[in-house]
Amino acid sequence: METSTLSSKYQLVLPKSIREPLGLKPGQRFLVRPSEHGIELVPCEEPSALRGFLAGADRDMDGIRERDERV
């Protein structure tokens, strides 16, 4: 288990043994939120990384849309 110290500027350094296997890069953004046992860091995806994630999805919405019942 690795440790890190909070600096006077409230910064943490992620140990190399943590960031390398996860492929974390300098400047990468994280969602930071409290959890039951501490702090949770979730890497934010760049919009370009999301390109194509819906490839192959059925775009036919005719059977899904509800009818407009307004008269």
mmCIF file of the N, C-alpha and C atoms, coordinates in Angstrom:
data_MODEL
# 
_entry.id   MODEL 
# 
loop_
_atom_site.group_PDB 
_atom_site.id 
_atom_site.type_symbol 
_atom_site.label_atom_id 
_atom_site.label_alt_id 
_atom_site.label_comp_id 
_atom_site.label_asym_id 
_atom_site.label_entity_id 
_atom_site.label_seq_id 
_atom_site.pdbx_PDB_ins_code 
_atom_site.Cartn_x 
_atom_site.Cartn_y 
_atom_site.Cartn_z 
_atom_site.occupancy 
_atom_site.B_iso_or_equiv 
_atom_site.pdbx_formal_charge 
_atom_site.auth_seq_id 
_atom_site.auth_comp_id 
_atom_site.auth_asym_id 
_atom_site.auth_atom_id 
_atom_site.pdbx_PDB_model_num 
ATOM 1   N N  . MET A 1 1  ? 0.847   -1.174 0.000   1.00 0.00 ? 1  MET A N  1 
ATOM 2   C CA . MET A 1 1  ? 0.000   0.000  0.000   1.00 0.00 ? 1  MET A CA 1 
ATOM 3   C C  . MET A 1 1  ? 0.893   1.238  0.000   1.00 0.00 ? 1  MET A C  1 
ATOM 4   N N  . GLU A 1 2  ? 0.554   2.188  -0.833  1.00 0.00 ? 2  GLU A N  1 
ATOM 5   C CA . GLU A 1 2  ? 1.329   3.415  -0.973  1.00 0.00 ? 2  GLU A CA 1 
ATOM 6   C C  . GLU A 1 2  ? 0.707   4.536  -0.137  1.00 0.00 ? 2  GLU A C  1 
ATOM 7   N N  . THR A 1 3  ? 1.525   5.523  0.205   1.00 0.00 ? 3  THR A N  1 
ATOM 8   C CA . THR A 1 3  ? 1.017   6.701  0.899   1.00 0.00 ? 3  THR A CA 1 
ATOM 9   C C  . THR A 1 3  ? 1.430   7.951  0.127   1.00 0.00 ? 3  THR A C  1 
ATOM 10  N N  . SER A 1 4  ? 0.736   9.028  0.378   1.00 0.00 ? 4  SER A N  1 
ATOM 11  C CA . SER A 1 4  ? 1.027   10.316 -0.233  1.00 0.00 ? 4  SER A CA 1 
ATOM 12  C C  . SER A 1 4  ? 0.703   11.384 0.806   1.00 0.00 ? 4  SER A C  1 
ATOM 13  N N  . THR A 1 5  ? 1.400   12.501 0.746   1.00 0.00 ? 5  THR A N  1 
ATOM 14  C CA . THR A 1 5  ? 1.211   13.581 1.709   1.00 0.00 ? 5  THR A CA 1 
ATOM 15  C C  . THR A 1 5  ? 0.534   14.762 1.038   1.00 0.00 ? 5  THR A C  1 
ATOM 16  N N  . LEU A 1 6  ? -0.434  15.348 1.695   1.00 0.00 ? 6  LEU A N  1 
ATOM 17  C CA . LEU A 1 6  ? -1.118  16.533 1.210   1.00 0.00 ? 6  LEU A CA 1 
ATOM 18  C C  . LEU A 1 6  ? -0.200  17.731 1.415   1.00 0.00 ? 6  LEU A C  1 
ATOM 19  N N  . SER A 1 7  ? 0.108   18.462 0.334   1.00 0.00 ? 7  SER A N  1 
ATOM 20  C CA . SER A 1 7  ? 1.027   19.601 0.426   1.00 0.00 ? 7  SER A CA 1 
ATOM 21  C C  . SER A 1 7  ? 0.315   20.817 1.022   1.00 0.00 ? 7  SER A C  1 
ATOM 22  N N  . SER A 1 8  ? 1.094   21.883 1.264   1.00 0.00 ? 8  SER A N  1 
ATOM 23  C CA . SER A 1 8  ? 0.511   23.115 1.795   1.00 0.00 ? 8  SER A CA 1 
ATOM 24  C C  . SER A 1 8  ? -0.425  23.774 0.781   1.00 0.00 ? 8  SER A C  1 
ATOM 25  N N  . LYS A 1 9  ? -0.324  23.360 -0.496  1.00 0.00 ? 9  LYS A N  1 
ATOM 26  C CA . LYS A 1 9  ? -1.228  23.856 -1.543  1.00 0.00 ? 9  LYS A CA 1 
ATOM 27  C C  . LYS A 1 9  ? -2.377  22.876 -1.785  1.00 0.00 ? 9  LYS A C  1 
ATOM 28  N N  . TYR A 1 10 ? -2.555  21.929 -0.876  1.00 0.00 ? 10 TYR A N  1 
ATOM 29  C CA . TYR A 1 10 ? -3.619  20.921 -0.945  1.00 0.00 ? 10 TYR A CA 1 
ATOM 30  C C  . TYR A 1 10 ? -3.486  20.028 -2.182  1.00 0.00 ? 10 TYR A C  1 
ATOM 31  N N  . GLN A 1 11 ? -2.259  19.699 -2.550  1.00 0.00 ? 11 GLN A N  1 
ATOM 32  C CA . GLN A 1 11 ? -1.999  18.832 -3.690  1.00 0.00 ? 11 GLN A CA 1 
ATOM 33  C C  . GLN A 1 11 ? -1.482  17.486 -3.209  1.00 0.00 ? 11 GLN A C  1 
ATOM 34  N N  . LEU A 1 12 ? -1.858  16.426 -3.945  1.00 0.00 ? 12 LEU A N  1 
ATOM 35  C CA . LEU A 1 12 ? -1.368  15.074 -3.689  1.00 0.00 ? 12 LEU A CA 1 
ATOM 36  C C  . LEU A 1 12 ? -0.600  14.597 -4.904  1.00 0.00 ? 12 LEU A C  1 
ATOM 37  N N  . VAL A 1 13 ? 0.440   13.823 -4.681  1.00 0.00 ? 13 VAL A N  1 
ATOM 38  C CA . VAL A 1 13 ? 1.156   13.173 -5.770  1.00 0.00 ? 13 VAL A CA 1 
ATOM 39  C C  . VAL A 1 13 ? 0.730   11.712 -5.759  1.00 0.00 ? 13 VAL A C  1 
ATOM 40  N N  . LEU A 1 14 ? 0.233   11.243 -6.914  1.00 0.00 ? 14 LEU A N  1 
ATOM 41  C CA . LEU A 1 14 ? -0.145  9.834  -7.016  1.00 0.00 ? 14 LEU A CA 1 
ATOM 42  C C  . LEU A 1 14 ? 1.121   9.013  -7.245  1.00 0.00 ? 14 LEU A C  1 
ATOM 43  N N  . PRO A 1 15 ? 1.351   7.995  -6.432  1.00 0.00 ? 15 PRO A N  1 
ATOM 44  C CA . PRO A 1 15 ? 2.558   7.183  -6.597  1.00 0.00 ? 15 PRO A CA 1 
ATOM 45  C C  . PRO A 1 15 ? 2.615   6.529  -7.972  1.00 0.00 ? 15 PRO A C  1 
ATOM 46  N N  . LYS A 1 16 ? 3.835   6.365  -8.473  1.00 0.00 ? 16 LYS A N  1 
ATOM 47  C CA . LYS A 1 16 ? 4.074   5.770  -9.786  1.00 0.00 ? 16 LYS A CA 1 
ATOM 48  C C  . LYS A 1 16 ? 3.425   4.396  -9.904  1.00 0.00 ? 16 LYS A C  1 
ATOM 49  N N  . SER A 1 17 ? 3.451   3.634  -8.816  1.00 0.00 ? 17 SER A N  1 
ATOM 50  C CA . SER A 1 17 ? 2.873   2.283  -8.843  1.00 0.00 ? 17 SER A CA 1 
ATOM 51  C C  . SER A 1 17 ? 1.352   2.308  -9.002  1.00 0.00 ? 17 SER A C  1 
ATOM 52  N N  . ILE A 1 18 ? 0.735   3.454  -8.790  1.00 0.00 ? 18 ILE A N  1 
ATOM 53  C CA . ILE A 1 18 ? -0.710  3.620  -8.975  1.00 0.00 ? 18 ILE A CA 1 
ATOM 54  C C  . ILE A 1 18 ? -1.009  4.181  -10.362 1.00 0.00 ? 18 ILE A C  1 
ATOM 55  N N  . ARG A 1 19 ? -0.299  5.255  -10.743 1.00 0.00 ? 19 ARG A N  1 
ATOM 56  C CA . ARG A 1 19 ? -0.637  5.949  -11.992 1.00 0.00 ? 19 ARG A CA 1 
ATOM 57  C C  . ARG A 1 19 ? -0.219  5.198  -13.254 1.00 0.00 ? 19 ARG A C  1 
ATOM 58  N N  . GLU A 1 20 ? 0.888   4.469  -13.231 1.00 0.00 ? 20 GLU A N  1 
ATOM 59  C CA . GLU A 1 20 ? 1.326   3.771  -14.444 1.00 0.00 ? 20 GLU A CA 1 
ATOM 60  C C  . GLU A 1 20 ? 0.365   2.672  -14.886 1.00 0.00 ? 20 GLU A C  1 
ATOM 61  N N  . PRO A 1 21 ? -0.045  1.755  -14.004 1.00 0.00 ? 21 PRO A N  1 
ATOM 62  C CA . PRO A 1 21 ? -0.977  0.699  -14.453 1.00 0.00 ? 21 PRO A CA 1 
ATOM 63  C C  . PRO A 1 21 ? -2.324  1.252  -14.920 1.00 0.00 ? 21 PRO A C  1 
ATOM 64  N N  . LEU A 1 22 ? -2.717  2.418  -14.407 1.00 0.00 ? 22 LEU A N  1 
ATOM 65  C CA . LEU A 1 22 ? -3.990  3.030  -14.799 1.00 0.00 ? 22 LEU A CA 1 
ATOM 66  C C  . LEU A 1 22 ? -3.857  3.914  -16.037 1.00 0.00 ? 22 LEU A C  1 
ATOM 67  N N  . GLY A 1 23 ? -2.620  4.131  -16.476 1.00 0.00 ? 23 GLY A N  1 
ATOM 68  C CA . GLY A 1 23 ? -2.393  4.949  -17.662 1.00 0.00 ? 23 GLY A CA 1 
ATOM 69  C C  . GLY A 1 23 ? -2.724  6.414  -17.464 1.00 0.00 ? 23 GLY A C  1 
ATOM 70  N N  . LEU A 1 24 ? -2.542  6.919  -16.247 1.00 0.00 ? 24 LEU A N  1 
ATOM 71  C CA . LEU A 1 24 ? -2.849  8.318  -15.948 1.00 0.00 ? 24 LEU A CA 1 
ATOM 72  C C  . LEU A 1 24 ? -1.755  9.212  -16.519 1.00 0.00 ? 24 LEU A C  1 
ATOM 73  N N  . LYS A 1 25 ? -2.151  10.367 -17.029 1.00 0.00 ? 25 LYS A N  1 
ATOM 74  C CA . LYS A 1 25 ? -1.229  11.291 -17.686 1.00 0.00 ? 25 LYS A CA 1 
ATOM 75  C C  . LYS A 1 25 ? -1.250  12.653 -16.993 1.00 0.00 ? 25 LYS A C  1 
ATOM 76  N N  . PRO A 1 26 ? -0.149  13.423 -17.075 1.00 0.00 ? 26 PRO A N  1 
ATOM 77  C CA . PRO A 1 26 ? -0.127  14.776 -16.509 1.00 0.00 ? 26 PRO A CA 1 
ATOM 78  C C  . PRO A 1 26 ? -1.216  15.632 -17.144 1.00 0.00 ? 26 PRO A C  1 
ATOM 79  N N  . GLY A 1 27 ? -1.887  16.419 -16.336 1.00 0.00 ? 27 GLY A N  1 
ATOM 80  C CA . GLY A 1 27 ? -2.938  17.298 -16.829 1.00 0.00 ? 27 GLY A CA 1 
ATOM 81  C C  . GLY A 1 27 ? -4.302  16.638 -16.927 1.00 0.00 ? 27 GLY A C  1 
ATOM 82  N N  . GLN A 1 28 ? -4.366  15.338 -16.685 1.00 0.00 ? 28 GLN A N  1 
ATOM 83  C CA . GLN A 1 28 ? -5.642  14.625 -16.754 1.00 0.00 ? 28 GLN A CA 1 
ATOM 84  C C  . GLN A 1 28 ? -6.564  15.135 -15.651 1.00 0.00 ? 28 GLN A C  1 
ATOM 85  N N  . ARG A 1 29 ? -7.843  15.242 -15.976 1.00 0.00 ? 29 ARG A N  1 
ATOM 86  C CA . ARG A 1 29 ? -8.835  15.758 -15.021 1.00 0.00 ? 29 ARG A CA 1 
ATOM 87  C C  . ARG A 1 29 ? -9.545  14.599 -14.320 1.00 0.00 ? 29 ARG A C  1 
ATOM 88  N N  . PHE A 1 30 ? -9.981  14.857 -13.073 1.00 0.00 ? 30 PHE A N  1 
ATOM 89  C CA . PHE A 1 30 ? -10.664 13.857 -12.265 1.00 0.00 ? 30 PHE A CA 1 
ATOM 90  C C  . PHE A 1 30 ? -11.911 14.449 -11.633 1.00 0.00 ? 30 PHE A C  1 
ATOM 91  N N  . LEU A 1 31 ? -12.921 13.638 -11.523 1.00 0.00 ? 31 LEU A N  1 
ATOM 92  C CA . LEU A 1 31 ? -14.073 13.965 -10.709 1.00 0.00 ? 31 LEU A CA 1 
ATOM 93  C C  . LEU A 1 31 ? -13.669 13.575 -9.284  1.00 0.00 ? 31 LEU A C  1 
ATOM 94  N N  . VAL A 1 32 ? -13.785 14.506 -8.342  1.00 0.00 ? 32 VAL A N  1 
ATOM 95  C CA . VAL A 1 32 ? -13.399 14.252 -6.951  1.00 0.00 ? 32 VAL A CA 1 
ATOM 96  C C  . VAL A 1 32 ? -14.664 14.301 -6.115  1.00 0.00 ? 32 VAL A C  1 
ATOM 97  N N  . ARG A 1 33 ? -14.936 13.217 -5.395  1.00 0.00 ? 33 ARG A N  1 
ATOM 98  C CA . ARG A 1 33 ? -16.141 13.190 -4.581  1.00 0.00 ? 33 ARG A CA 1 
ATOM 99  C C  . ARG A 1 33 ? -15.884 12.419 -3.288  1.00 0.00 ? 33 ARG A C  1 
ATOM 100 N N  . PRO A 1 34 ? -16.584 12.814 -2.240  1.00 0.00 ? 34 PRO A N  1 
ATOM 101 C CA . PRO A 1 34 ? -16.423 12.086 -0.977  1.00 0.00 ? 34 PRO A CA 1 
ATOM 102 C C  . PRO A 1 34 ? -17.064 10.710 -1.093  1.00 0.00 ? 34 PRO A C  1 
ATOM 103 N N  . SER A 1 35 ? -16.479 9.759  -0.401  1.00 0.00 ? 35 SER A N  1 
ATOM 104 C CA . SER A 1 35 ? -17.065 8.423  -0.351  1.00 0.00 ? 35 SER A CA 1 
ATOM 105 C C  . SER A 1 35 ? -17.210 8.021  1.117   1.00 0.00 ? 35 SER A C  1 
ATOM 106 N N  . GLU A 1 36 ? -17.766 6.869  1.319   1.00 0.00 ? 36 GLU A N  1 
ATOM 107 C CA . GLU A 1 36 ? -18.005 6.399  2.690   1.00 0.00 ? 36 GLU A CA 1 
ATOM 108 C C  . GLU A 1 36 ? -16.710 6.279  3.495   1.00 0.00 ? 36 GLU A C  1 
ATOM 109 N N  . HIS A 1 37 ? -15.612 5.947  2.800   1.00 0.00 ? 37 HIS A N  1 
ATOM 110 C CA . HIS A 1 37 ? -14.351 5.704  3.500   1.00 0.00 ? 37 HIS A CA 1 
ATOM 111 C C  . HIS A 1 37 ? -13.268 6.724  3.197   1.00 0.00 ? 37 HIS A C  1 
ATOM 112 N N  . GLY A 1 38 ? -13.596 7.801  2.475   1.00 0.00 ? 38 GLY A N  1 
ATOM 113 C CA . GLY A 1 38 ? -12.573 8.803  2.170   1.00 0.00 ? 38 GLY A CA 1 
ATOM 114 C C  . GLY A 1 38 ? -12.927 9.606  0.933   1.00 0.00 ? 38 GLY A C  1 
ATOM 115 N N  . ILE A 1 39 ? -11.995 9.649  -0.018  1.00 0.00 ? 39 ILE A N  1 
ATOM 116 C CA . ILE A 1 39 ? -12.157 10.425 -1.243  1.00 0.00 ? 39 ILE A CA 1 
ATOM 117 C C  . ILE A 1 39 ? -12.076 9.477  -2.432  1.00 0.00 ? 39 ILE A C  1 
ATOM 118 N N  . GLU A 1 40 ? -12.926 9.709  -3.402  1.00 0.00 ? 40 GLU A N  1 
ATOM 119 C CA . GLU A 1 40 ? -12.923 8.905  -4.619  1.00 0.00 ? 40 GLU A CA 1 
ATOM 120 C C  . GLU A 1 40 ? -12.505 9.802  -5.776  1.00 0.00 ? 40 GLU A C  1 
ATOM 121 N N  . LEU A 1 41 ? -11.531 9.341  -6.570  1.00 0.00 ? 41 LEU A N  1 
ATOM 122 C CA . LEU A 1 41 ? -11.070 10.042 -7.763  1.00 0.00 ? 41 LEU A CA 1 
ATOM 123 C C  . LEU A 1 41 ? -11.504 9.238  -8.975  1.00 0.00 ? 41 LEU A C  1 
ATOM 124 N N  . VAL A 1 42 ? -12.249 9.864  -9.875  1.00 0.00 ? 42 VAL A N  1 
ATOM 125 C CA . VAL A 1 42 ? -12.726 9.181  -11.078 1.00 0.00 ? 42 VAL A CA 1 
ATOM 126 C C  . VAL A 1 42 ? -12.196 9.949  -12.278 1.00 0.00 ? 42 VAL A C  1 
ATOM 127 N N  . PRO A 1 43 ? -11.373 9.309  -13.129 1.00 0.00 ? 43 PRO A N  1 
ATOM 128 C CA . PRO A 1 43 ? -10.852 10.010 -14.299 1.00 0.00 ? 43 PRO A CA 1 
ATOM 129 C C  . PRO A 1 43 ? -11.989 10.487 -15.203 1.00 0.00 ? 43 PRO A C  1 
ATOM 130 N N  . CYS A 1 44 ? -11.915 11.742 -15.644 1.00 0.00 ? 44 CYS A N  1 
ATOM 131 C CA . CYS A 1 44 ? -12.888 12.293 -16.587 1.00 0.00 ? 44 CYS A CA 1 
ATOM 132 C C  . CYS A 1 44 ? -12.428 11.925 -17.991 1.00 0.00 ? 44 CYS A C  1 
ATOM 133 N N  . GLU A 1 45 ? -13.370 11.533 -18.816 1.00 0.00 ? 45 GLU A N  1 
ATOM 134 C CA . GLU A 1 45 ? -13.046 11.213 -20.201 1.00 0.00 ? 45 GLU A CA 1 
ATOM 135 C C  . GLU A 1 45 ? -13.057 12.487 -21.025 1.00 0.00 ? 45 GLU A C  1 
ATOM 136 N N  . GLU A 1 46 ? -12.063 12.646 -21.874 1.00 0.00 ? 46 GLU A N  1 
ATOM 137 C CA . GLU A 1 46 ? -12.050 13.748 -22.824 1.00 0.00 ? 46 GLU A CA 1 
ATOM 138 C C  . GLU A 1 46 ? -13.162 13.501 -23.832 1.00 0.00 ? 46 GLU A C  1 
ATOM 139 N N  . PRO A 1 47 ? -13.836 14.549 -24.301 1.00 0.00 ? 47 PRO A N  1 
ATOM 140 C CA . PRO A 1 47 ? -14.908 14.357 -25.280 1.00 0.00 ? 47 PRO A CA 1 
ATOM 141 C C  . PRO A 1 47 ? -14.454 13.548 -26.499 1.00 0.00 ? 47 PRO A C  1 
ATOM 142 N N  . SER A 1 48 ? -13.204 13.735 -26.925 1.00 0.00 ? 48 SER A N  1 
ATOM 143 C CA . SER A 1 48 ? -12.717 12.993 -28.094 1.00 0.00 ? 48 SER A CA 1 
ATOM 144 C C  . SER A 1 48 ? -12.616 11.494 -27.798 1.00 0.00 ? 48 SER A C  1 
ATOM 145 N N  . ALA A 1 49 ? -12.410 11.124 -26.537 1.00 0.00 ? 49 ALA A N  1 
ATOM 146 C CA . ALA A 1 49 ? -12.317 9.708  -26.177 1.00 0.00 ? 49 ALA A CA 1 
ATOM 147 C C  . ALA A 1 49 ? -13.675 9.022  -26.254 1.00 0.00 ? 49 ALA A C  1 
ATOM 148 N N  . LEU A 1 50 ? -14.751 9.802  -26.215 1.00 0.00 ? 50 LEU A N  1 
ATOM 149 C CA . LEU A 1 50 ? -16.093 9.236  -26.263 1.00 0.00 ? 50 LEU A CA 1 
ATOM 150 C C  . LEU A 1 50 ? -16.563 9.005  -27.694 1.00 0.00 ? 50 LEU A C  1 
ATOM 151 N N  . ARG A 1 51 ? -15.825 9.522  -28.675 1.00 0.00 ? 51 ARG A N  1 
ATOM 152 C CA . ARG A 1 51 ? -16.212 9.376  -30.076 1.00 0.00 ? 51 ARG A CA 1 
ATOM 153 C C  . ARG A 1 51 ? -16.334 7.905  -30.437 1.00 0.00 ? 51 ARG A C  1 
ATOM 154 N N  . GLY A 1 52 ? -17.492 7.553  -30.974 1.00 0.00 ? 52 GLY A N  1 
ATOM 155 C CA . GLY A 1 52 ? -17.719 6.204  -31.459 1.00 0.00 ? 52 GLY A CA 1 
ATOM 156 C C  . GLY A 1 52 ? -18.185 5.199  -30.416 1.00 0.00 ? 52 GLY A C  1 
ATOM 157 N N  . PHE A 1 53 ? -18.396 5.617  -29.175 1.00 0.00 ? 53 PHE A N  1 
ATOM 158 C CA . PHE A 1 53 ? -18.776 4.645  -28.161 1.00 0.00 ? 53 PHE A CA 1 
ATOM 159 C C  . PHE A 1 53 ? -20.186 4.103  -28.376 1.00 0.00 ? 53 PHE A C  1 
ATOM 160 N N  . LEU A 1 54 ? -20.970 4.770  -29.212 1.00 0.00 ? 54 LEU A N  1 
ATOM 161 C CA . LEU A 1 54 ? -22.301 4.254  -29.544 1.00 0.00 ? 54 LEU A CA 1 
ATOM 162 C C  . LEU A 1 54 ? -22.338 3.601  -30.919 1.00 0.00 ? 54 LEU A C  1 
ATOM 163 N N  . ALA A 1 55 ? -21.185 3.314  -31.478 1.00 0.00 ? 55 ALA A N  1 
ATOM 164 C CA . ALA A 1 55 ? -21.140 2.691  -32.798 1.00 0.00 ? 55 ALA A CA 1 
ATOM 165 C C  . ALA A 1 55 ? -21.937 1.390  -32.782 1.00 0.00 ? 55 ALA A C  1 
ATOM 166 N N  . GLY A 1 56 ? -22.761 1.214  -33.790 1.00 0.00 ? 56 GLY A N  1 
ATOM 167 C CA . GLY A 1 56 ? -23.562 0.001  -33.884 1.00 0.00 ? 56 GLY A CA 1 
ATOM 168 C C  . GLY A 1 56 ? -24.890 0.084  -33.158 1.00 0.00 ? 56 GLY A C  1 
ATOM 169 N N  . ALA A 1 57 ? -25.148 1.193  -32.473 1.00 0.00 ? 57 ALA A N  1 
ATOM 170 C CA . ALA A 1 57 ? -26.421 1.342  -31.759 1.00 0.00 ? 57 ALA A CA 1 
ATOM 171 C C  . ALA A 1 57 ? -27.548 1.496  -32.775 1.00 0.00 ? 57 ALA A C  1 
ATOM 172 N N  . ASP A 1 58 ? -28.705 0.962  -32.460 1.00 0.00 ? 58 ASP A N  1 
ATOM 173 C CA . ASP A 1 58 ? -29.875 1.064  -33.329 1.00 0.00 ? 58 ASP A CA 1 
ATOM 174 C C  . ASP A 1 58 ? -30.404 2.488  -33.253 1.00 0.00 ? 58 ASP A C  1 
ATOM 175 N N  . ARG A 1 59 ? -30.395 3.184  -34.389 1.00 0.00 ? 59 ARG A N  1 
ATOM 176 C CA . ARG A 1 59 ? -30.843 4.580  -34.408 1.00 0.00 ? 59 ARG A CA 1 
ATOM 177 C C  . ARG A 1 59 ? -32.316 4.703  -34.776 1.00 0.00 ? 59 ARG A C  1 
ATOM 178 N N  . ASP A 1 60 ? -32.990 3.595  -34.991 1.00 0.00 ? 60 ASP A N  1 
ATOM 179 C CA . ASP A 1 60 ? -34.413 3.628  -35.333 1.00 0.00 ? 60 ASP A CA 1 
ATOM 180 C C  . ASP A 1 60 ? -35.211 3.863  -34.057 1.00 0.00 ? 60 ASP A C  1 
ATOM 181 N N  . MET A 1 61 ? -35.720 5.054  -33.893 1.00 0.00 ? 61 MET A N  1 
ATOM 182 C CA . MET A 1 61 ? -36.437 5.426  -32.676 1.00 0.00 ? 61 MET A CA 1 
ATOM 183 C C  . MET A 1 61 ? -37.954 5.348  -32.853 1.00 0.00 ? 61 MET A C  1 
ATOM 184 N N  . ASP A 1 62 ? -38.443 4.939  -34.038 1.00 0.00 ? 62 ASP A N  1 
ATOM 185 C CA . ASP A 1 62 ? -39.885 4.938  -34.292 1.00 0.00 ? 62 ASP A CA 1 
ATOM 186 C C  . ASP A 1 62 ? -40.648 4.061  -33.311 1.00 0.00 ? 62 ASP A C  1 
ATOM 187 N N  . GLY A 1 63 ? -40.124 2.919  -32.952 1.00 0.00 ? 63 GLY A N  1 
ATOM 188 C CA . GLY A 1 63 ? -40.805 2.026  -32.047 1.00 0.00 ? 63 GLY A CA 1 
ATOM 189 C C  . GLY A 1 63 ? -40.681 2.417  -30.587 1.00 0.00 ? 63 GLY A C  1 
ATOM 190 N N  . ILE A 1 64 ? -39.840 3.382  -30.293 1.00 0.00 ? 64 ILE A N  1 
ATOM 191 C CA . ILE A 1 64 ? -39.576 3.761  -28.904 1.00 0.00 ? 64 ILE A CA 1 
ATOM 192 C C  . ILE A 1 64 ? -40.318 5.029  -28.513 1.00 0.00 ? 64 ILE A C  1 
ATOM 193 N N  . ARG A 1 65 ? -40.490 5.913  -29.443 1.00 0.00 ? 65 ARG A N  1 
ATOM 194 C CA . ARG A 1 65 ? -41.137 7.190  -29.136 1.00 0.00 ? 65 ARG A CA 1 
ATOM 195 C C  . ARG A 1 65 ? -42.596 7.004  -28.744 1.00 0.00 ? 65 ARG A C  1 
ATOM 196 N N  . GLU A 1 66 ? -43.015 7.787  -27.779 1.00 0.00 ? 66 GLU A N  1 
ATOM 197 C CA . GLU A 1 66 ? -44.422 7.753  -27.355 1.00 0.00 ? 66 GLU A CA 1 
ATOM 198 C C  . GLU A 1 66 ? -45.237 8.677  -28.252 1.00 0.00 ? 66 GLU A C  1 
ATOM 199 N N  . ARG A 1 67 ? -46.471 8.325  -28.429 1.00 0.00 ? 67 ARG A N  1 
ATOM 200 C CA . ARG A 1 67 ? -47.344 9.184  -29.206 1.00 0.00 ? 67 ARG A CA 1 
ATOM 201 C C  . ARG A 1 67 ? -47.699 10.434 -28.439 1.00 0.00 ? 67 ARG A C  1 
ATOM 202 N N  . ASP A 1 68 ? -47.883 11.518 -29.155 1.00 0.00 ? 68 ASP A N  1 
ATOM 203 C CA . ASP A 1 68 ? -48.318 12.767 -28.543 1.00 0.00 ? 68 ASP A CA 1 
ATOM 204 C C  . ASP A 1 68 ? -49.836 12.711 -28.463 1.00 0.00 ? 68 ASP A C  1 
ATOM 205 N N  . GLU A 1 69 ? -50.365 12.564 -27.263 1.00 0.00 ? 69 GLU A N  1 
ATOM 206 C CA . GLU A 1 69 ? -51.804 12.391 -27.064 1.00 0.00 ? 69 GLU A CA 1 
ATOM 207 C C  . GLU A 1 69 ? -52.550 13.716 -26.936 1.00 0.00 ? 69 GLU A C  1 
ATOM 208 N N  . ARG A 1 70 ? -51.823 14.850 -27.072 1.00 0.00 ? 70 ARG A N  1 
ATOM 209 C CA . ARG A 1 70 ? -52.491 16.148 -26.960 1.00 0.00 ? 70 ARG A CA 1 
ATOM 210 C C  . ARG A 1 70 ? -53.460 16.333 -28.110 1.00 0.00 ? 70 ARG A C  1 
ATOM 211 N N  . VAL A 1 71 ? -54.637 16.827 -27.830 1.00 0.00 ? 71 VAL A N  1 
ATOM 212 C CA . VAL A 1 71 ? -55.638 17.076 -28.868 1.00 0.00 ? 71 VAL A CA 1 
ATOM 213 C C  . VAL A 1 71 ? -56.099 18.501 -28.799 1.00 0.00 ? 71 VAL A C  1 
# 
